[in-house]
Amino acid sequence: ADRDNRPLWIGLIGEVFDVTSGARFYGPDGGYKGFAGRDGSRAFHTGEFSDTGLVESLQGLPDDAYVALDDWLSFYHKDYIFVGRLAGGHYYDARGAATAAKVNFDLRVAAGRSDRAAQKVRDAVFPACASRWSQAEGGEVWCEDGRGHPRKDVSFVAGEEGGRCAGF
């Protein structure tokens, strides 16, 4: 509870949690005090704990941010008391039904998890390169498994190009 013995509640993706047991984090002197009494979902990803960053909207964040926020939801469900939904908010309407923002969140989480799974398969097929460098000997890049040759592996996740060194 805070200094007035009131419970501390935070919102994440429209879900409300009692974080009173974590008062040292969420109370008036805690590093996450800005989360108390609001849904500051965006700041869970961006780390921007100002009033402009502690907002519900996730607009412009990549799919992997949605997955990370879903992981935060799991953490709060496991470690804190679920109080309910923030009805009439960004993610749930006045009756507590999912809004378009919540449906979009769930779709983006699914897309992000699918991308992660596809990347895991790709990493298994094309393992990452190993490398070392020293001023005396210069640099060396090789494939740990000895099956392939170091190459630039270009992939596209959520429409964005990514690259890494892989052996194939």
C-alpha positions as CSV (number, residue, x, y, z in Angstrom):
1,A,0.0,0.0,0.0
2,D,1.1,3.6,-0.5
3,R,1.6,6.1,2.3
4,D,-2.1,6.5,2.8
5,N,-2.5,2.7,3.1
6,R,-4.4,2.4,-0.3
7,P,-3.7,-0.5,-2.6
8,L,-1.4,0.0,-5.6
9,W,-2.9,-1.0,-8.9
10,I,-1.4,-0.9,-12.4
11,G,-2.8,-1.5,-15.8
12,L,-1.2,-3.5,-18.6
13,I,-3.0,-4.1,-21.9
14,G,-6.2,-3.2,-20.1
15,E,-5.8,-5.7,-17.3
16,V,-5.5,-4.4,-13.8
17,F,-3.2,-5.9,-11.2
18,D,-2.8,-5.3,-7.5
19,V,1.0,-4.7,-7.0
20,T,0.7,-3.6,-3.4
21,S,3.2,-6.4,-2.4
22,G,5.7,-4.7,-4.7
23,A,5.3,-1.3,-3.1
24,R,9.0,-0.7,-3.0
25,F,8.9,-0.7,-6.8
26,Y,5.4,0.9,-7.5
27,G,5.0,3.1,-4.4
28,P,5.8,6.8,-4.1
29,D,9.5,6.1,-3.8
30,G,9.8,3.3,-6.3
31,G,11.4,3.4,-9.7
32,Y,8.1,2.3,-11.4
33,K,5.8,4.7,-9.4
34,G,4.5,6.2,-12.7
35,F,2.8,2.9,-13.5
36,A,0.5,3.1,-10.4
37,G,-3.1,4.1,-11.2
38,R,-2.8,3.9,-15.0
39,D,-2.3,1.6,-18.0
40,G,1.2,2.5,-19.1
41,S,1.6,-0.4,-21.5
42,R,3.8,1.4,-24.0
43,A,6.5,2.2,-21.3
44,F,6.9,-1.6,-20.6
45,H,8.6,-1.7,-23.9
46,T,10.1,1.7,-24.4
47,G,11.3,2.4,-20.9
48,E,10.0,5.9,-21.2
49,F,8.5,6.5,-17.7
50,S,7.4,10.1,-18.3
51,D,3.7,11.1,-18.7
52,T,4.0,11.0,-22.5
53,G,5.5,7.5,-22.4
54,L,3.2,5.9,-19.8
55,V,0.3,5.5,-22.2
56,E,-1.9,2.6,-23.4
57,S,-1.2,3.0,-27.1
58,L,1.3,0.7,-28.7
59,Q,1.1,2.4,-32.1
60,G,4.3,2.1,-34.1
61,L,5.9,-0.7,-32.0
62,P,7.1,-3.8,-33.8
63,D,5.6,-7.3,-33.4
64,D,8.4,-8.4,-31.0
65,A,7.3,-5.6,-28.6
66,Y,3.8,-7.1,-28.5
67,V,5.3,-10.5,-27.6
68,A,7.4,-8.9,-24.9
69,L,4.3,-7.2,-23.5
70,D,2.4,-10.5,-23.5
71,D,5.3,-12.0,-21.6
72,W,5.0,-9.1,-19.0
73,L,1.2,-10.0,-18.7
74,S,2.2,-13.6,-17.9
75,F,4.6,-12.3,-15.3
76,Y,2.0,-10.1,-13.6
77,H,-0.6,-13.0,-13.7
78,K,1.9,-15.2,-12.0
79,D,3.4,-12.8,-9.4
80,Y,0.6,-10.4,-8.6
81,I,-3.2,-10.4,-8.0
82,F,-5.3,-9.9,-11.1
83,V,-8.1,-7.4,-10.2
84,G,-10.0,-7.2,-13.5
85,R,-10.2,-5.3,-16.7
86,L,-10.1,-1.6,-17.3
87,A,-13.6,-1.2,-18.7
88,G,-14.2,1.7,-21.0
89,G,-10.5,2.0,-21.8
90,H,-8.3,1.4,-24.8
91,Y,-8.4,-2.4,-24.7
92,Y,-11.9,-3.2,-23.3
93,D,-15.2,-1.4,-23.8
94,A,-17.6,-0.4,-21.0
95,R,-19.0,-3.9,-20.9
96,G,-15.5,-5.4,-20.6
97,A,-15.5,-6.8,-24.2
98,A,-12.3,-6.6,-26.2
99,T,-11.9,-3.5,-28.4
100,A,-10.2,-3.4,-31.8
101,A,-7.0,-2.4,-30.0
102,K,-7.1,-5.6,-27.9
103,V,-7.9,-7.8,-30.9
104,N,-5.0,-6.1,-32.8
105,F,-2.8,-6.8,-29.8
106,D,-3.6,-10.5,-29.8
107,L,-3.1,-10.7,-33.6
108,R,0.3,-9.0,-33.3
109,V,1.4,-11.3,-30.4
110,A,0.5,-14.3,-32.6
111,A,2.4,-12.8,-35.5
112,G,5.4,-12.1,-33.3
113,R,5.4,-15.6,-31.8
114,S,5.1,-17.1,-35.3
115,D,8.1,-15.0,-36.5
116,R,10.1,-16.1,-33.4
117,A,9.3,-19.8,-34.2
118,A,10.3,-19.4,-37.9
119,Q,13.6,-17.7,-36.8
120,K,14.3,-20.5,-34.4
121,V,13.9,-23.1,-37.2
122,R,16.1,-21.0,-39.6
123,D,18.7,-20.7,-36.9
124,A,18.8,-24.5,-36.5
125,V,19.1,-25.0,-40.3
126,F,21.6,-22.2,-40.7
127,P,23.6,-21.9,-37.5
128,A,25.3,-18.6,-36.6
129,C,28.9,-18.0,-37.4
130,A,31.6,-17.9,-34.8
131,S,34.3,-15.3,-34.9
132,R,37.4,-14.0,-33.1
133,W,39.6,-11.0,-33.5
134,S,42.9,-9.9,-32.0
135,Q,45.1,-6.9,-32.9
136,A,48.1,-9.3,-33.4
137,E,46.3,-11.9,-35.6
138,G,43.4,-10.0,-37.1
139,G,40.0,-11.6,-37.5
140,E,38.6,-15.0,-38.4
141,V,35.0,-16.1,-39.1
142,W,34.0,-19.8,-39.3
143,C,31.1,-22.2,-39.0
144,E,31.2,-24.1,-35.7
145,D,29.5,-27.2,-37.1
146,G,32.0,-27.4,-40.0
147,R,29.1,-28.0,-42.5
148,G,29.1,-24.7,-44.3
149,H,30.8,-21.5,-45.1
150,P,30.1,-18.2,-43.5
151,R,27.6,-16.2,-45.5
152,K,25.3,-13.2,-45.0
153,D,21.9,-14.6,-44.2
154,V,19.2,-12.1,-45.1
155,S,15.7,-12.6,-43.8
156,F,12.5,-10.6,-43.6
157,V,10.4,-10.5,-40.5
158,A,7.2,-8.5,-40.4
159,G,8.3,-6.9,-43.7
160,E,11.6,-5.7,-42.3
161,E,15.0,-6.9,-43.6
162,G,17.4,-8.4,-41.1
163,G,20.8,-9.9,-41.6
164,R,23.3,-12.0,-39.7
165,C,26.3,-14.2,-40.4
166,A,25.3,-17.9,-40.8
167,G,26.9,-21.1,-42.0
168,F,25.5,-22.6,-45.2
